[in-house]
Structures are given as C-alpha cells and as structure tokens.
Amino acid sequence: MSERILVCGSLAFDTITVFEGHFKDHILPDSVKSLSVSFLVPNMRKEYGGCAGNISYNLNLLGAQAVPVGTIGVDAQDYLQYMRNLGIDTSMIQMRPDTFSAQCHITTDLDGNQIAAFHPGAMQYSSENDLSGQEAAWAIVAPDSKEGMFANAERLHKQGTPFIFDLGQAMPLFDGDDLQRMITLASILTANDYEAEVIEQRTKRSIQEIAGELQAVIITRGSEGATLYTDGQETAIAPIVIKDVADPTGCGDAHRAGLLYGLAKGWSLYDSCCLGNVMGGIKITSQGPQNHQPSSAEISALLKQNYDLDVKF
C-alpha cells in the first residue's frame, strides 16, 4: 500500500509582523463600527508558508512521503527549489506564469492573537490542478480556493482516497450547506475550537452529531490540547508541556502533519492525535511556520515523555 500523502492546499509567502502590545487594548468594542487602527510593528519576516507547504514541511520532518498539491505564481521559483532541496515531491505543484503566488500578511500580538490579510493570487486556479489517479494512503484538503477545495474533495472521494477536511482560514468561504457537502465527502474533520463553534452554528448541528457521520472529528484547543470525537466517544488529548512560546503561526498545520503521519502508518486515531500535539508543540517554540528542525530522537522523546508512546522515526 502506498504511504504517499497528498497535501492539497495553499502555497504562499507569509509576511509576519509582531505588535509588541495587545490588540485588546486598542480594538475597543464600542468603536468596532468605525474601526481605524494602526500598529507599529518593528519586527518583520518573510517566510515560506501556505497550508500545503507547512503541512508538507512537517511531514518531511517525520520522514513521510508528502506530495503537496497546489498552485504557485511566477515569483515562487525559490520556494519550489527550496522544497526540492528538502526532498519533497513537487510533481503536483502547478506554476502559473500570469500571476503572483498567494500572499498572507499576519500581525501577531503578545497574547498570540493574530490579524491576517490574504491575497489569493495563483491559488485562485487550484481547481485546475487535477490530482486524479494519484495514489495515496491519506490526503488532506486544507485551506485553498473554495473551488479548489471542492474539486480536490470530489476527486479524492471518487477515487476512494480517505482525506481530512481542515476548514482553517477558509472558514469565511463556507456556509452551512457548503460545510455539510464537504462533510459528506470527507473521512475526518479537523478544526480549532473557534472554527468548531462556527461549524456548529452554520450547520445547525453539534460536533458530536457531525462526528457520527465521519471516522472522527478532531478539535484542537491550543494550550488545552485537543479533543477526539469518534465511535460516539469524546476523548481529551492532553497538551504537551511548552516552556517557551515563540510564534503560533503554522501550529495547526504542524498538528495536521502529525495526525496524517499516524493515519498513513496505520496508528490509532488517539496515537495519531498525540503526535499531532507533539508537532504543534514543537512548532510553537520557533518563529515562522517552517523554521523548526527537531531531530527524530527529539520527536520520539516528546511522544514518550508526554504520552508514553515508544515510536522511532
């Protein structure tokens, strides 16, 4: 059986700035209707990012066969070469010579809250990148253009490839009917706790009810760990202990990579979620979504220390 993992989603450049204060002190509830706020951000970085890129990077750290599926613009030759240098299979990345790559501008405050603006660029054409016939153990449909996410979901479902639907930053694009349509195609739904509330509101169904239609629903809860809903049961996955929190950007993608690795290896859902927590915890101690470089031994040690799982990578 193939252990390839198809990672469908955005490939983007992230411009990350840090506001050395707290958004809540400047965004006043009584002034939201006429909001005009400016933040001084003395620190700025430009990083390789996008959900497909970030997830693939973390899968590569684990030694998995990640195959990112997405579209880039004429400005991303260096990103493409960077992935090839890491040994990531770039055969399913399509370059558009007529546009720029997707760009995300993120400002983070000292509480770890984020304000982001996103330009889709080449991502708008992701539906034209046809993955049909690509064998894989698992796949993920991560945030991308709405048309691309549906196209990839339909193709994966048709060819019998199990996949995770990760709503993430695509949340504004999906109404209740859209979400229900994706749920009927997917095997697993992942979301953070805020996104889970939105999903419940828009579908008018509880997470427990939605989980009854799927192999599982997994809700990440930041410093509180994660919750696994499967087989009518709700299981808390404890967080790992983090001493130095540096940057939350890309933590969700790192978690999805750990989850996918476990699933592709035939692990239990619980053990796969534990590895997801470990990868998210490792990522948050590093600036940027693709700068952490843990050794295999370090990942194994954290799994053993936090969840008593004895795994060698």
C-alpha positions as CSV (number, residue, x, y, z in Angstrom):
1,M,0.0,0.0,0.0
2,S,1.3,3.5,-0.9
3,E,2.4,5.7,2.0
4,R,2.2,8.8,-0.1
5,I,0.2,11.6,1.5
6,L,-1.5,14.1,-0.8
7,V,-1.4,17.6,0.8
8,C,-4.0,19.8,-1.0
9,G,-3.9,23.5,-0.1
10,S,-2.3,26.9,-0.4
11,L,1.3,27.6,-1.2
12,A,2.0,31.1,-0.1
13,F,4.5,33.6,1.2
14,D,3.9,34.8,4.8
15,T,4.9,38.3,5.8
16,I,4.8,38.1,9.6
17,T,5.0,41.2,11.9
18,V,4.9,41.3,15.7
19,F,3.0,44.0,17.6
20,E,4.7,44.5,20.9
21,G,1.4,45.1,22.7
22,H,-2.1,43.6,23.0
23,F,-4.8,44.0,20.4
24,K,-7.5,44.1,23.1
25,D,-6.0,47.4,24.4
26,H,-6.5,49.1,21.0
27,I,-9.6,47.4,19.4
28,L,-12.4,48.8,21.6
29,P,-15.8,47.1,21.4
30,D,-17.6,50.4,21.3
31,S,-15.5,51.6,18.3
32,V,-15.7,48.5,16.1
33,K,-18.2,50.1,13.7
34,S,-15.8,52.8,12.8
35,L,-12.6,50.9,13.2
36,S,-9.3,52.6,12.3
37,V,-6.3,51.1,13.9
38,S,-2.6,51.3,13.2
39,F,0.0,49.1,14.9
40,L,3.7,49.8,15.0
41,V,5.5,46.5,14.1
42,P,9.2,46.9,14.4
43,N,9.9,43.2,13.6
44,M,9.1,41.7,10.2
45,R,9.9,38.4,8.5
46,K,9.0,36.9,5.1
47,E,8.6,33.2,5.3
48,Y,7.6,30.3,3.0
49,G,4.1,29.3,4.0
50,G,0.7,28.2,2.9
51,C,-1.1,25.2,4.4
52,A,0.1,22.7,1.8
53,G,3.7,24.0,2.2
54,N,3.6,24.0,6.0
55,I,2.0,20.5,6.3
56,S,4.4,19.0,3.8
57,Y,7.4,20.5,5.6
58,N,6.3,18.9,8.9
59,L,5.6,15.6,7.2
60,N,9.0,15.7,5.7
61,L,10.5,16.2,9.2
62,L,8.8,12.9,10.1
63,G,10.2,11.1,7.1
64,A,6.8,10.8,5.4
65,Q,6.2,11.0,1.6
66,A,4.4,14.3,1.3
67,V,3.1,15.4,-2.1
68,P,1.9,19.0,-2.0
69,V,-0.9,19.7,-4.4
70,G,-1.3,23.4,-5.2
71,T,-0.6,26.3,-7.5
72,I,2.1,29.0,-7.3
73,G,2.9,32.1,-9.3
74,V,5.9,33.3,-11.3
75,D,7.5,34.6,-8.1
76,A,7.9,31.3,-6.4
77,Q,10.8,29.6,-8.2
78,D,12.8,29.9,-5.0
79,Y,10.0,28.2,-3.0
80,L,9.9,25.4,-5.5
81,Q,13.6,24.8,-5.3
82,Y,13.6,25.0,-1.5
83,M,11.1,22.1,-1.4
84,R,13.1,20.1,-3.9
85,N,16.2,20.6,-1.8
86,L,14.4,19.2,1.2
87,G,13.4,16.1,-0.8
88,I,9.7,17.0,-1.1
89,D,8.0,15.7,-4.2
90,T,6.9,18.8,-6.2
91,S,5.4,17.0,-9.2
92,M,1.8,18.1,-8.3
93,I,2.6,21.8,-7.9
94,Q,1.4,23.8,-10.9
95,M,3.1,27.1,-11.7
96,R,1.0,29.9,-13.2
97,P,3.2,32.3,-15.2
98,D,0.5,35.0,-15.3
99,T,0.1,35.8,-11.6
100,F,1.9,36.2,-8.3
101,S,1.7,33.5,-5.6
102,A,-0.7,33.7,-2.7
103,Q,0.5,36.2,0.0
104,C,-0.5,36.2,3.7
105,H,0.2,39.3,5.8
106,I,0.0,38.3,9.5
107,T,0.3,40.5,12.6
108,T,0.6,38.8,16.0
109,D,0.4,40.4,19.4
110,L,2.0,39.4,22.7
111,D,-1.0,37.2,23.6
112,G,-0.5,35.2,20.4
113,N,-3.6,36.6,18.8
114,Q,-3.4,37.2,15.0
115,I,-4.8,39.6,12.4
116,A,-4.3,38.4,8.9
117,A,-4.9,39.7,5.3
118,F,-4.7,37.2,2.5
119,H,-4.2,37.7,-1.3
120,P,-5.1,34.5,-3.2
121,G,-3.0,35.1,-6.3
122,A,-2.3,31.8,-8.1
123,M,-4.3,29.9,-5.5
124,Q,-7.5,31.0,-7.4
125,Y,-6.6,28.5,-10.1
126,S,-6.1,25.5,-7.8
127,S,-9.2,23.7,-9.1
128,E,-7.4,23.2,-12.5
129,N,-4.7,21.1,-10.8
130,D,-6.2,17.7,-11.2
131,L,-4.9,15.0,-8.8
132,S,-7.0,12.2,-10.2
133,G,-5.1,9.0,-10.4
134,Q,-2.6,9.9,-7.7
135,E,-2.3,7.0,-5.3
136,A,-2.0,7.8,-1.6
137,A,-2.6,6.3,1.8
138,W,-4.3,9.5,3.0
139,A,-4.8,13.1,1.9
140,I,-5.9,16.4,3.3
141,V,-8.0,19.1,1.8
142,A,-6.6,22.2,3.6
143,P,-7.5,25.9,3.1
144,D,-7.3,26.8,-0.5
145,S,-9.7,28.5,-3.0
146,K,-13.2,27.3,-2.4
147,E,-13.4,25.8,-5.9
148,G,-10.1,24.1,-5.5
149,M,-11.1,22.6,-2.1
150,F,-14.4,21.2,-3.6
151,A,-12.6,19.9,-6.7
152,N,-10.0,18.1,-4.7
153,A,-12.5,16.7,-2.3
154,E,-14.7,15.3,-5.1
155,R,-11.7,13.8,-6.9
156,L,-10.4,12.1,-3.7
157,H,-13.8,10.8,-2.8
158,K,-14.4,9.4,-6.3
159,Q,-11.1,7.5,-6.3
160,G,-11.6,6.2,-2.7
161,T,-8.7,8.1,-1.1
162,P,-9.6,8.9,2.6
163,F,-9.0,12.5,3.5
164,I,-9.1,15.1,6.2
165,F,-11.2,18.2,5.7
166,D,-9.4,21.1,7.5
167,L,-11.6,24.3,7.4
168,G,-9.0,26.7,8.9
169,Q,-8.7,30.1,7.2
170,A,-11.2,29.1,4.5
171,M,-13.9,29.5,7.1
172,P,-15.4,32.7,5.6
173,L,-15.9,31.0,2.3
174,F,-18.2,28.2,3.5
175,D,-21.8,28.4,4.5
176,G,-23.8,25.7,6.2
177,D,-24.7,23.8,3.0
178,D,-21.0,24.0,1.8
179,L,-19.8,22.6,5.1
180,Q,-22.3,19.7,5.0
181,R,-21.3,18.9,1.4
182,M,-17.7,18.7,2.4
183,I,-18.5,16.6,5.5
184,T,-20.3,14.0,3.3
185,L,-17.1,13.6,1.2
186,A,-14.5,13.6,3.9
187,S,-13.4,10.9,6.3
188,I,-12.2,13.2,9.1
189,L,-13.0,16.8,10.0
190,T,-10.4,18.9,11.9
191,A,-10.9,22.4,13.3
192,N,-9.8,24.6,16.2
193,D,-12.2,25.4,18.9
194,Y,-13.4,28.7,17.4
195,E,-13.9,27.1,14.0
196,A,-15.8,24.2,15.6
197,E,-18.3,26.7,17.1
198,V,-18.7,28.3,13.7
199,I,-19.3,24.9,12.1
200,E,-22.0,24.1,14.7
201,Q,-23.7,27.5,14.1
202,R,-23.7,27.3,10.3
203,T,-24.7,23.6,10.0
204,K,-27.1,23.9,13.0
205,R,-25.6,20.6,14.2
206,S,-23.4,19.6,17.1
207,I,-19.9,18.4,16.7
208,Q,-20.9,15.1,18.3
209,E,-23.7,14.7,15.7
210,I,-21.3,15.5,12.8
211,A,-18.8,13.0,14.2
212,G,-21.4,10.3,13.9
213,E,-21.2,10.7,10.1
214,L,-17.4,10.5,9.9
215,Q,-14.5,8.4,11.0
216,A,-13.6,11.2,13.5
217,V,-13.8,14.9,14.3
218,I,-10.7,16.4,16.0
219,I,-10.8,19.8,17.6
220,T,-7.6,21.4,18.6
221,R,-7.7,23.7,21.7
222,G,-4.3,25.4,21.8
223,S,-2.7,25.2,25.2
224,E,-5.5,22.9,26.4
225,G,-4.6,20.1,23.9
226,A,-7.2,18.5,21.6
227,T,-10.5,16.6,21.7
228,L,-11.1,13.4,19.6
229,Y,-14.7,12.6,18.7
230,T,-15.1,9.0,17.3
231,D,-17.4,6.0,17.8
232,G,-19.7,8.0,19.9
233,Q,-17.0,8.8,22.4
234,E,-15.3,12.1,23.3
235,T,-11.6,11.7,24.3
236,A,-9.4,14.5,25.6
237,I,-5.8,14.6,24.4
238,A,-3.7,16.3,26.9
239,P,-1.3,19.1,25.7
240,I,2.4,18.7,25.9
241,V,4.3,21.0,28.2
242,I,5.7,24.0,26.4
243,K,8.3,26.3,28.1
244,D,9.0,28.9,25.5
245,V,6.1,30.0,23.3
246,A,7.5,31.9,20.3
247,D,5.0,32.0,17.4
248,P,1.7,30.2,16.8
249,T,1.8,30.7,13.0
250,G,1.6,27.2,11.4
251,C,0.9,25.3,14.6
252,G,-2.4,23.9,13.2
253,D,-0.6,22.8,10.1
254,A,2.1,21.0,12.2
255,H,-0.6,19.3,14.1
256,R,-2.3,18.1,10.9
257,A,1.0,16.7,9.7
258,G,1.4,14.6,12.9
259,L,-2.1,13.4,12.5
260,L,-1.7,12.4,8.9
261,Y,1.6,10.6,9.6
262,G,0.0,8.4,12.2
263,L,-3.0,7.7,9.9
264,A,-0.8,6.8,7.0
265,K,1.2,4.4,9.2
266,G,-2.0,2.7,10.5
267,W,-1.8,4.1,14.0
268,S,-4.9,4.5,16.1
269,L,-6.7,7.9,16.0
270,Y,-5.7,8.6,19.6
271,D,-2.0,8.0,19.0
272,S,-2.1,10.0,15.7
273,C,-3.6,12.9,17.7
274,C,-0.9,12.6,20.3
275,L,1.8,13.0,17.5
276,G,-0.2,16.0,16.2
277,N,0.0,17.7,19.6
278,V,3.7,17.0,19.7
279,M,4.3,18.5,16.3
280,G,2.2,21.6,17.1
281,G,4.1,22.0,20.4
282,I,7.5,21.8,18.7
283,K,6.4,24.3,16.1
284,I,5.2,27.0,18.6
285,T,8.7,27.3,20.1
286,S,10.1,28.5,16.8
287,Q,9.5,31.7,14.8
288,G,7.8,31.2,11.4
289,P,5.9,28.1,10.1
290,Q,8.9,26.2,8.6
291,N,12.0,27.0,10.7
292,H,11.8,24.4,13.4
293,Q,14.2,21.5,12.9
294,P,13.7,18.9,15.6
295,S,15.6,15.6,15.3
296,S,13.8,12.3,15.0
297,A,15.1,11.5,18.5
298,E,13.6,14.7,19.9
299,I,10.2,13.9,18.5
300,S,10.3,10.4,19.8
301,A,11.4,11.6,23.2
302,L,8.4,14.0,23.4
303,L,6.0,11.3,22.4
304,K,7.4,9.0,25.1
305,Q,7.6,11.7,27.8
306,N,4.1,13.1,27.2
307,Y,2.0,10.1,26.1
308,D,4.2,7.0,26.9
309,L,4.3,6.1,23.2
310,D,7.5,4.4,22.2
311,V,8.0,5.2,18.5
312,K,11.2,5.6,16.4
313,F,11.2,7.8,13.3
